[in-house]
Amino acid sequence: SDGMLYNIINGDVYQKEQLGHHEHLLDRRRNIHKRNYKVQSEHRARGDREQDISENRRMARVSYVRYQGERNRGFNIVNQGKIKKSSQPHKFFPKKKLSVWESMKKT
């Protein structure tokens, strides 16, 4: 303990080597905390950047309504031709947004 290494009242050091080792251990602990704080700050900043990118991508997503008129008129935006009545829509067409009720039933 610290009380065996030096006199608390007048500051006389009894065991100089042990006190130096004790201070070294305390400095090491402080440096570990500083490094951990720095790493956590970097992780938090990277997570914030990734979250901003994903949010921007979600907001810039192509809407189903954008091509609704062309599909109603029978125009295929993928191959720039007429939609055949029997063909299914291309798999890369934007999907129609589910209503609240449909999304509740899906989960």
N, C-alpha and C positions, 0 to 999 in steps of 0.2 A: 504494500500500500504506500501511498505518498508520504504518510507520517513517519515511516521508517527511513526514507531517503533524505529528507531535509527537515529543518526546524521550521514550522509554519509561522511562528511568531517573529523570529529575527532573520529567517532566510538562510541560515547556515546549512551547507550541504554536507551530509554525513557520508553518503555513498555516491560519489560522482559518476562512476561507470554505470551503476544501476539506474541513476536518474537520467543519464544520457540515453540508455536503452529504452527507458520508459517514454521519454520525449520522442524518440525515434518511432516507437509503436503508435503513439498518438498522431504524429505527422503522417505516418503511413495510412492510418484510418481516415484522416482528413482528406488525403489525396485520393483515396478510393472513393469517398463520397463525392468529391469534385468531379472525378472522371465519370462516375455513374450519372451524376446530374447532367454532364455534358452529353453523354450518350443518349439519355432519356430525352433531352431537348432536341437532339438530332432526329430521333425516332418520331417524336411528336410533330416536328416540322415536316418530315417526310410523309407522315400519315395525313396531315392537313393538306399537303399538296395533292396526294393521291385522292383524297376525298373531294377536293375542288375539281380535279380532272373528271372524276366519275360523275359528279353532279352536273358539270358542264355538258358531258356527253349525254346524260339523261335528258337535259333540257333541250339539246339540239337534235334529239331523235326525230326521225322523219315520221310525220303523223299519217295515219290511215286516211284522214279526211283530205289530205293533199292530192291523192290520186283517185278519190271517190268518183269525181265527175268523169274522168277518163274511163274508169271501169264500167260505169253506168252506160256510157256511150258505146262500149265494146272495144276500147282501144287498149292493147297490151303494151305497157310502158317498158317492159323488159326487152321484147324482140321488135318493138316498133311496128306492130301489125295488129290485125283484127283479132279479138278474142273469139275463139271457137266456142260455141255453146256447150259442147260436151267436155271441153278441157277444164281441168282444175287450174286455179290461179298458180302462178309460179311461186315456188317456196320462199323466194326472197321478197315478195310483196309485204309491205308493212301490215301487221295484223290489226284488226279492229280492236279498239280499246274496250275492255270489259266494263260493264256497268257495275255499280257497287253490289247489287244483288248477285250478279253472276260471279264476281270475285269472292263473295262470301260463300256461295255454294261450292266453289272450287276448293276452298280450304277446309 
